[in-house]
Amino acid sequence: MSHGVSTHGGPGGTRARTEDLADFAAELRGNAEEVAELFLRSAGSELDPVLELSAVTAPTTAFEVSRRSTEFLGAAAGVSGRLAGTGTALGAAVLAYRAAEDFAASLFDRVLTAMGNVLGHAVRTAIPLLAPVLVRGLVTVGVVLAIADRIGLDELLENAFGIDLPEVTAAGLAVLGRELFAGSDGAARIIEHVLPGFVAGFLGVPPGLQAQFGDRGPWPHDSQSVTEWVIAGGRAGGLMRRTGVDVAHTERSPGRRPARAPAGLPELFARTLAGHRGRDNGRVQIERIRGADGAVRWIVYVPATTDWSARTGKNSTDLTTNVEGVAGHDTAMRETVRQAVAEAGIGADEEVMLVGYSQGGITAASLAADPAFRNSVSVTALLTVASPVSDFDIPDGISTLSIEHEQDLVPDLDGGENPDRPHWTTITVDLDTDALRDDELSAGRTEDQIDEVLANPGFAHGGDVYAATIDRLHREGEPGLLAWQDSRAGFFSGEVESVQDSVGTRR
């Protein structure tokens, strides 16, 4: 694969390695205690009555035994001390590494927040001074555009120089958008730290006061609190209303459901896309799978966004669900999944996998992090694709895989990087434009059509693009992907006994 692939977290991640070192340090200290115990038992044997009697009857032998025993005790004491010292030093090194890493990250984040705060103060101060200039500039631009339209400037340019003004303008905007989306890691830090700092500064909060209160202040301090303000503003304007939801459940006939469990991740993701593709309202799909071992397992597919209107309607897979989900609120889709799971009749000891793309991944991860939901069903696996999920605390017992494109801004909308934890693997693919031109996605398209597709800033978030990425990763044996799939092999074999579709409609 010519696309760059990087893996973060999981069994081979930094956190897992430091945990292994910490466990090894504890094992060394345990061995030191065992040697010390052996030392004490051996020292006590010096008082054995038989050895004291032998000192009279066989003084030469007794002396040799005593000398060797003393040598052994000295060596044992040395070994115990070295084991204890090494274990303690290794444990301290692990703690120091983690502390230094956390301190460096925290310091950098504080600096970014302070920079945003200062910028917010500067803009707030400059607005009264620049407002007249901006107004005059906008009026001038409006007049120029009106004259250009009246005289047909775009047609004149095209006839005289071969310049298609609308095409050049669109291309320029596309390049700008692509550059903004390409730097998704930088965008994440802006969203999480610079933007909250800017808003607080614009509101007049001094940098020192914001730093002192941290995440306890009433002003925006991270991506979630910024989203809270967006929701509040939207609801004040009659948008993003909080509603209830009615859920309808239907059971698929044998002829309309797959006969077998998904054979691997590509097929698993294809079934995920089917829950929302071409639909006005996404549906939750729940498969009951009976494995070769006789155990029953369940896969819950959570649909992605189908409606981008900010005005809340009947659709439960809409922008309102997106924004509420990122903010950590309960949503209409979360309630739809809860009711769907209850209707399916999942047993308390039967394993459940949650799968979601984009908005579906947000919902799936938020439910996996919800203790109340986990008390109702046994979630053991989670797959998110193109989803901002770093804010959710996924328990260690849930084997998690997240797949993202470097050029896709959506997974970074929560402003953070997925945590480096042994049970959570994140695979990030840096798409190569030249390789995409030769990809099967480009088959049947002209060069101009391919250019148009690749120029779209949202291209890297497309379901078809992620499907192609997952297929390549699987086909070429990406270790992180295969390790996750193999660890949950029970979900990828067996017969599908039933499929339930559930659709949530807002009241």
Phi, psi and omega in degrees: 000127180279344175290142178284138181234128175231145182241133182236134180077196181081186183300332180261008182284169181300318181297317180298321181292319178292327176293323176297318178296319179296320178295321179294321177298317179295324178294320177297317179295324177295319178296323179297321179293321179295318179295320179296322178295319177297322178300316182293320179294321180292322178296325179292333181291343178297338181268011182296130181301328181295319179293324179294321179292323181293337179295336179270317186278329181218073187299325181294314180294319181298321179296318180295318178299317180296320181295314181294322180296320179295319178299317181296316181297321178295318180294318180297319179297320179295316179298314180300317180295319180292320178298314180297318181295317180295316179298317180294317180295319180294317178298319179295322179296319178298314180297320180294320179298313181296318181296317180295319179297314180296319181294316181297317180295317180296318181296317180296319180296320179295322179296317179297319179297318179296320178298316178298321180297314179299318179297320178298317176298318182296315180295317180299322180288325186280337185304311180300328181282324185267345184306312179300319180296318180296318180298313179298321179296316179296320178297316179299314179299318179299317180296315180300316180296321179296316179295317180300320179292321182294318184270358180068050184300319182298323178289321178298315180297319182292321181290321185278319188237358183074022181263120175268100187302312178300322181292318179296317179298314180298320179296319179297317178295323179295317178299316179300313180297320181296320179294321179295318182286331183295327180269057187295326179296316177295322179297324179298317180291325176296315181295317187280329188234309184294313183298311176301320177297319179298314181298315179297317178296319179296329177280354177097011179282123180297147180304318181297321180293319178296318179294323182293319182277337179057232182270015178258357182284157180283349180270167179301135180225354175199182185297322181293319180290327174297318179296323176302319179293323177297316179297314180299317179295319179296317181291328176296331179264012178085012181252167175050052181292148173275125184226166169273180183215139173254134185242129177251134183244138175225146179259129180284143175287159181305327182285346183253005181239155177294146181279330186238161173295156177303136185282347181180184183300319179303317180289323177301316181289324178299320178291329177296314181298329182295343182286344181225341186297127178073015183244148175285331181220126183290158180238144173275126180249130179236117179259132172261120185241129174253118184279174178297336179278001179087350181283147176262130177231159185230139172245125179251113180264121182257128187285162179263186184293136174237351183219118183261012179285137178283346179274117186294127177239213182280336187290129180270348176255064186239185181296326179301316177298320178303305186293316179297322180295316178296326180284352180088013179279163168288149185226167177298324180287324175300316179295323177299316180295317180301314180293324179297317180295318179296319181292326183292337179074044181287130180290150184297332182258010181264130186292144181232134172250132175256133182228135178202145177247132178058242179302324179298324177292323177300312181296315181298315181292322181295324178288322178297331180271357184268113182301324181296319179293319181292337176288338181271329179218158182265090178280121180240350182214146180216131173236123173239141180230125177060039186236140174278100189231011187292340182280350184269134182269092181277123183297158182300330184285357181253109179288118190240137174231128176240135179239130185220155170260138180300325183276358182268116182285335187303313180297345181260006183292343175275359173077009183221167175263141178305142185295149176273095181225148186302329184267000185233110179256130175242123178252121179247128181249123177269103186294137177258119185299317181297320179293325180295330178295329180265002183285158179297339176297333182269358182299134178084000179255148175282168178300319179296320179293321178295318178301319181295318180294313183291336180284344180291120182301334181269008183303315186292349179267354185297143179297322179295324180293318178293323178299318178295321178297313181296321178297317179295313180302318181291316183294324183266007171071044178300121189302316182297319180294312182293324179296318179295315181298317181293326181292342180234043186300333182299335180279348186251020175209154180113179182262144173273114183273333179197157174225126178249131175252133180230131181238127179263130178240127181293145177281000000 
